[in-house]
Amino acid sequence: MATSETIRNELRRQCVFRDFYRSLSPRILKHHQWVVLKRDHAEIVIQRATEALLLWKETWQYAAPDLLNMGEGCSDESVPGTALLLDLEKTERSTGNTWVDLSRLGVEQQCLTYVLWRHCFTESRLDHSENIAKDLDIVMKHGKFRMLTDREFNFFKSALKRELNGYPAVFDTLSIEYLWKLVQEGFMFARKFVKELRVTVGNGNFPLAEVLPALWDLVDDFNASQRIWTRLSTEGKPRRV
């Protein structure tokens, strides 16, 4: 199932980072592990972490039954949110509606960190997908579609996965055009940018540290504050507020 899903993702150009938990339990949400917690939220997460981890584990196992000795995603992509919602239930303050409860908790539901998972941001100005012909060439180079016939083939630990570069993507080069689009959005942080990343400008390339401050000076702060990404969809496409 995981293998055929990988092929379908490629053919449909579908984002691989999706909320597989919500369809099983509306109180178990998948989010990026890079979250910002205020003090009282951090205290609740500490108090409820063990209970939240056990709740998440039940859903984690059912979300991907075809992965041997594995589950879907990682605990830090869900447990903080689960802990906050669990605390509402334990203190009898829950409305029963996840989105309303998050709002009552003061959770802003904003994506503060830019990270590019394969085929995410499609149909948006931040789309960064490669041409499908280039991707198919990579797949063919690694033994055509042997993942469909070889039951011993582990895509998640393969060189093919690393070369497709999107689980999530690692940037060692970036065009000035894409970087300019990125700094105009409402993100506070970005990953995974290697320390030696070079920004291509025309026929030349420059260190990120030299280019980025100049772009920040050109950003309209008000417009950037309105360009907030939020709520991971079950299809994997990030949404704006």
C-alpha positions in Angstrom: 0.0 0.0 0.0 2.8 2.4 0.9 4.6 1.7 -2.4 1.5 2.1 -4.6 0.7 5.3 -2.7 4.1 6.6 -3.5 3.6 6.0 -7.2 0.1 7.6 -7.1 1.6 10.6 -5.4 4.1 11.0 -8.2 1.6 10.6 -11.0 -0.9 13.0 -9.4 1.8 15.4 -8.2 0.2 15.1 -4.8 1.7 16.4 -1.6 3.2 13.7 0.6 2.8 15.6 3.9 -0.9 15.0 4.8 -3.0 14.7 7.9 -3.6 11.0 8.0 -4.7 11.1 11.7 -7.8 13.4 11.5 -9.9 10.9 9.5 -9.3 8.3 12.3 -9.6 10.7 15.3 -10.7 14.4 14.9 -8.8 15.1 18.2 -5.5 13.8 16.9 -4.0 16.3 14.4 -0.9 16.3 12.4 1.2 19.4 12.4 4.8 20.4 11.7 7.0 19.5 14.6 8.4 23.1 14.6 5.8 24.9 16.8 6.0 28.0 19.0 4.5 27.5 22.5 3.7 30.2 25.0 4.5 29.4 28.6 1.1 28.2 29.8 0.8 26.0 26.7 4.3 24.6 27.3 3.3 23.7 30.9 0.2 21.9 29.7 2.2 19.9 27.2 4.6 18.8 29.9 1.8 17.8 32.2 -0.2 15.9 29.5 2.7 14.6 27.4 2.6 10.9 28.5 -1.2 10.7 28.1 -1.1 12.5 24.7 1.7 10.2 23.5 -0.4 7.1 24.3 -3.4 8.6 22.5 -1.4 9.5 19.5 0.3 6.1 19.4 -3.1 4.3 18.9 -3.9 6.5 15.9 -0.3 6.3 14.6 -0.5 2.5 14.3 -3.8 2.5 12.5 -2.9 5.3 10.1 -0.4 3.2 8.2 -1.0 -0.5 8.9 1.1 -1.5 5.8 4.3 -0.1 7.2 6.0 -3.0 9.1 7.2 -2.0 12.6 6.4 1.6 11.7 3.6 4.1 11.8 2.7 7.3 10.0 4.7 10.3 11.0 6.5 11.2 14.2 5.2 11.9 17.7 6.4 15.5 17.7 4.2 16.2 14.7 1.1 15.6 16.9 1.6 15.3 20.6 1.8 19.0 21.5 -1.6 19.7 19.9 -3.1 16.5 21.3 -1.9 17.4 24.8 -3.6 20.8 24.6 -6.9 19.3 23.4 -6.7 16.5 26.0 -6.3 19.1 28.8 -9.6 20.8 27.7 -11.4 17.4 27.9 -9.9 16.5 31.3 -10.9 19.9 32.7 -14.4 19.7 31.1 -13.9 22.8 29.0 -14.1 21.1 25.6 -16.8 22.1 23.1 -16.4 18.9 21.2 -15.3 20.9 18.1 -11.6 20.7 17.5 -11.3 24.0 15.6 -13.3 25.9 18.2 -11.3 24.4 21.0 -8.0 25.4 19.4 -9.3 28.9 19.0 -10.5 29.0 22.6 -7.0 27.9 23.7 -5.5 30.8 21.8 -3.8 28.6 19.2 -3.3 30.8 16.2 -3.2 27.8 13.7 -0.5 29.6 11.6 2.4 27.9 9.9 5.4 29.8 11.0 8.1 27.6 9.4 8.5 27.2 5.7 9.4 23.6 4.8 8.9 22.0 1.3 7.6 18.5 1.2 7.4 16.8 -2.2 4.7 18.3 -4.4 3.4 20.6 -1.7 2.5 24.3 -2.5 1.2 23.1 -5.9 -1.2 25.6 -7.5 0.4 28.4 -5.5 3.1 30.9 -6.1 5.5 28.8 -4.0 5.2 25.7 -6.2 8.7 24.2 -6.6 8.0 20.9 -8.3 10.4 19.6 -10.8 9.3 18.7 -14.4 7.7 15.3 -14.3 10.0 14.0 -17.1 13.0 14.7 -14.9 11.5 12.9 -12.0 10.6 9.9 -14.2 14.2 9.8 -15.4 15.4 9.5 -11.8 12.9 6.7 -11.2 14.0 4.8 -14.3 17.7 5.2 -13.4 16.9 3.4 -10.1 15.5 0.3 -11.6 12.3 1.5 -13.3 9.4 0.7 -11.0 11.0 -2.2 -9.1 9.4 -0.9 -5.9 6.1 -2.3 -7.3 7.5 -5.9 -7.7 10.3 -6.2 -5.2 8.8 -6.8 -1.8 12.2 -6.3 -0.2 12.6 -2.8 -1.6 12.4 -0.2 1.1 11.6 3.1 -0.5 12.0 5.1 2.7 15.6 4.1 3.1 16.5 4.1 -0.6 18.8 6.3 -2.6 15.8 7.0 -4.9 14.0 8.8 -2.0 17.1 10.9 -1.3 17.5 11.8 -5.0 13.9 12.8 -5.4 14.6 15.2 -2.5 11.3 16.1 -1.0 10.8 14.3 2.3 11.3 17.2 3.0 13.5 19.0 0.4 17.0 20.1 1.3 18.2 23.3 -0.5 21.8 23.9 -1.4 20.9 26.3 -4.2 17.9 28.6 -4.7 17.0 31.1 -7.4 16.7 34.8 -6.4 13.2 34.8 -7.9 12.0 32.0 -5.6 13.7 33.5 -2.6 12.0 36.8 -3.2 8.6 35.1 -3.3 9.5 33.3 -0.1 10.5 36.3 1.9 7.2 38.1 1.0 5.2 35.4 2.8 4.3 35.3 6.5 6.9 32.8 7.7 9.3 33.4 10.6 11.6 30.5 9.9 12.6 28.2 7.0 14.2 24.8 6.7 16.1 22.8 5.4 18.7 25.3 4.0 22.3 24.1 4.1 24.9 26.4 5.6 26.7 26.8 2.2 23.5 27.5 0.2 24.1 29.7 -2.9 21.6 32.0 -4.4 21.6 32.2 -8.2 21.4 35.7 -9.6 21.6 35.8 -13.4 24.8 34.0 -14.3 26.3 34.3 -10.9 25.7 32.9 -7.4 26.1 34.4 -4.0 26.0 33.2 -0.3 22.5 33.4 1.2 23.8 35.6 4.0 24.8 38.3 1.5 21.5 38.2 -0.4 18.8 37.8 2.2 19.2 41.0 4.2 18.8 43.1 1.0 15.6 41.3 0.2 14.3 41.8 3.8 14.7 45.5 3.4 12.4 45.5 0.4 9.6 43.5 2.1 6.3 45.3 2.8 5.7 44.2 6.4 2.0 44.8 6.4 1.4 42.7 3.2 3.7 40.0 4.5 1.7 39.8 7.8 -1.5 39.1 5.7 0.1 36.2 3.8 -0.3 33.6 6.5 -0.4 29.9 5.7 -2.6 27.7 7.9 -4.4 24.4 8.4 -2.8 21.4 6.7 -5.5 19.8 4.6 -6.0 16.0 4.3 -4.9 16.4 0.7 -1.7 18.0 1.8 -2.2 21.4 0.2 -1.5 24.2 2.7 -4.2 26.8 2.9 -4.2 30.5 3.6 -6.1 32.1 6.5 
